Amino acid sequence: MSIFVFYLLISLRIILPPLIATTCHPLLSILLIEAVVDGLISPHHVATYLSYRLPPSKGENLPMGYNSYDKPLDLWGQLWAMYPVWFSSSRYYYVFENYRILITIFFLYRLLGYIWYWVASFLKKDLLNKKIFIKFPNIYLLVYLVVAMMSVLAFQNVSVVYIFLPLLVLIAVIKEYQIHEPKSIWNSLFYNLEQFTLGGNHISSP
């Protein structure tokens, strides 16, 4: 991947979130920011799709690898996604009327994970590991999606979000495990399940 393409993709990740968050409905906004801006057009994702290597010192050679730029840009997109939650100037401020505090609490909890990760990286401690996000799952994103979807469907039963909140928390935790520590949960779970199902000898996974 050329330096030009790399910086073009980085520029798009900086420019697009505010444009999207200030013009689109929150449901479309969060989907575009998370799936397209922070997903498809991320330099390391594009490099993977096209079998390219990132430019020298723009990827694995950085102190935290691609996370040196990817995590800050992830947070940048998520901060802009919170625009209609926090600012009454947004035309979609009403969407989060009954959930503003809840989403903010979960967002700040996720933010604490980012801060922990970055502080540990600068101190060069053993905590320099994305596994820390397992303890700070992205719960706010799931709640945000559900609330935004309810708005689109004109469904206004506030209690639904709180009823399904434990399930959303569980999904968020499993998602973090799947991303950052897949072997510790999936391999052990399915290996042991296979042992019992097939009638083989049960051997505990390490």
HELIX and SHEET records of a PDB file:
HELIX    1   1 ILE A    3  ALA A   21  1                                  19    
HELIX    2   2 PRO A   26  LEU A   31  1                                   6    
HELIX    3   3 LEU A   32  LEU A   40  3                                   9    
HELIX    4   4 PRO A   43  TYR A   49  1                                   7    
HELIX    5   5 ASN A   67  ALA A   81  1                                  15    
HELIX    6   6 TYR A   83  TRP A   86  1                                   4    
HELIX    7   7 TYR A   93  PHE A   96  5                                   4    
HELIX    8   8 ARG A  100  LEU A  123  1                                  24    
HELIX    9   9 LYS A  130  ILE A  134  5                                   5    
HELIX   10  10 ILE A  139  VAL A  152  1                                  14    
HELIX   11  11 VAL A  158  ILE A  163  1                                   6    
HELIX   12  12 LEU A  165  HIS A  180  1                                  16    
HELIX   13  13 PRO A  182  PRO A  182  1                                   1    
HELIX   14  14 LYS A  183  ASN A  187  3                                   5    
HELIX   15  15 SER A  188  THR A  197  1                                  10    
END                                                                             
